[in-house]
């Protein structure tokens, strides 16, 4: 009887600790909340090309083991408190930084991919796509 209980406990533990994966897509709202800047008029910039960037944040227990503190935006509703927001900021930074002649990203679209074992090890990868613009 004890062996059956121990085996049941092991099976339940393994079932609870198996990793899971999810995908999420979103479009970032346009606007600058915390700065008092006038929006650019279309005559003040030119759309250069479509650009993409991605970033990965990995955590073990509650500690970040991979992911930079580079932020590719002036102001936004991103709080940078979560792994997803940190990965979004890094993805925007990488998209702009890796494309010469690009000053900003217009209409960013995010794709998020997460996997791992919640609260033990997680890996969050965010890819951003948008129009790279050059301010005249």
Residue pairs with C-beta under 8 A, 6 or more apart in sequence:
17 117
17 120
18 117
19 115
19 116
19 117
20 115
20 116
20 117
20 118
21 113
21 114
21 115
22 112
22 113
22 114
22 115
23 111
23 112
23 113
23 114
24 111
24 112
24 114
25 109
25 110
25 111
25 112
26 109
26 110
26 112
27 107
27 108
27 109
27 110
28 76
28 88
28 107
28 108
28 109
28 110
29 77
30 107
32 39
32 74
32 75
32 76
33 75
33 76
33 77
34 75
35 74
35 75
40 135
43 136
44 135
44 136
45 103
45 104
45 133
45 134
45 135
45 136
46 133
46 134
46 136
47 106
47 131
47 132
47 133
48 101
48 102
48 132
48 133
48 134
49 99
49 102
49 131
49 132
50 129
50 130
50 131
50 132
51 95
51 96
51 98
51 99
51 102
51 105
51 129
51 130
51 131
51 132
52 95
52 127
52 128
52 129
53 72
53 91
53 92
53 93
53 94
53 95
53 96
53 97
53 98
53 127
53 128
54 91
54 94
54 125
54 126
54 127
54 128
55 67
55 68
55 86
55 87
55 88
55 89
55 90
55 91
55 93
55 94
55 125
55 126
56 66
56 67
56 87
56 123
56 124
56 125
56 126
57 64
57 66
57 67
57 83
57 86
57 87
57 90
57 123
57 124
58 64
58 65
58 66
58 67
58 121
58 122
58 123
58 124
59 65
59 83
59 121
59 122
60 120
60 121
61 119
61 120
64 83
64 86
67 83
67 86
67 87
67 90
68 90
68 93
69 86
70 89
70 90
70 93
70 94
70 97
71 80
71 89
71 90
71 92
71 93
72 89
72 90
72 91
72 92
72 93
72 94
72 95
72 96
72 97
72 105
73 89
73 92
78 85
78 88
78 89
79 85
80 86
80 89
83 122
83 124
84 112
84 114
84 124
84 126
87 112
87 124
87 125
87 126
88 110
88 126
88 128
90 126
91 110
91 126
91 127
91 128
92 105
92 108
92 128
95 102
95 105
95 128
95 130
95 132
96 102
96 103
96 104
96 105
96 132
99 132
101 134
102 132
102 133
102 134
103 133
103 134
103 135
104 132
104 133
104 135
105 128
105 130
105 131
105 132
105 133
106 130
106 131
106 132
106 133
107 130
107 131
108 128
108 129
108 130
109 128
109 129
109 130
110 126
110 127
110 128
111 126
111 127
111 128
111 129
112 124
112 125
112 126
113 124
113 125
113 126
113 127
114 122
114 123
114 124
114 125
115 122
115 123
116 122
116 123
